[in-house]
Amino acid sequence: MAITHFGEDHNVSAHQNDEKVLQGGVACCAKNAANKPGLLRLDAVDDNGNVTAYYLWVDSNGKLRIHNAIPTDQDSDGTVVGTQS
């Protein structure tokens, strides 16, 4: 698995506690600024080999969103994933 830094304002890191391996995870940290949520980038590829990047993040209301670009407005860019309450 490759952990990649993408975008000037976003950082992706991996963390695992080696002493007590109770739970591992990937942290997608938000920048301490408006509209800079932590992002998870997933790439899709079509039958011709064309790659499209998709970004997942949680908006300020706790809704999971998806978009094909880094959000500039975390609460209106992209689409809310599924039905969330």
N, C-alpha and C positions, 0 to 999 in steps of 0.2 A: 504494500500500500504506500502510495506517495502522498505526503502532506505538502501542499504547495502554498506559498504566499502569493495571493493574487490581489491586485488592486492596491493602490498606494495607502489607502486608509483602513485596510482590513488585514488581520493576521489570523492564521489558522495554526493551532498547535495540538500536539498529542500529549496525553498524560496517562501514566500508569504507575501506581504505587507498588514498587518492587518488593517491599518488605511484607505487605499484607495484600495479596492480590485478591481483593474482594470484588472490585469492580473496575473496569477499564473504560475509557471513553475518549472522545475527541471534543476539545473545547473550541468553539467558534466565538471568540470574544468580541463584544461590541466595543466600539470606540466611545469614549466619554464625550459624545457630542450628538446633537440632534441628527436623526436619520442616518446613523451609522451602525445598524444592527450587526450582530454576528451572522455570518453567512456560511452556508454549506453549498458548494458548487458540485453539481452532478452533470456529466456530459452524456448526451444521447448521440447515437450514430445511426444514420439511415443505411439502406441497402447499397448506396453508392459510396459510402465512406465519409459522407459529410457530417461533421460534428457540430452540435448545437449545445451551448452551455446553458444550464438552468440553475437558478439560485433559489435556495430555500432560506427563510428567516422567520422569526416571530416578531409581529408588529407590536406597537405599544399597548394594544388591547389583548395581547396574548394569543392572537390568531396566527396560525402557520400560513405563510404565503409562498407562492412560487412565481418566478418571472424569468424571462430569458435575457435579462440585463441586471447589473448591480442596481439596486433601488436608489433613487434620489429622494423619494418620499416613502418611508417605510410603511405608512398606513394606507396609501392609495395605489402604489405601484403593484403590478402583478395581480394575482387572483388568490383569494382565500381558498385553501385546500379543503375540499369536502364541506360537510356541514359541521360547524363547531359551535358550541354554546359556552 
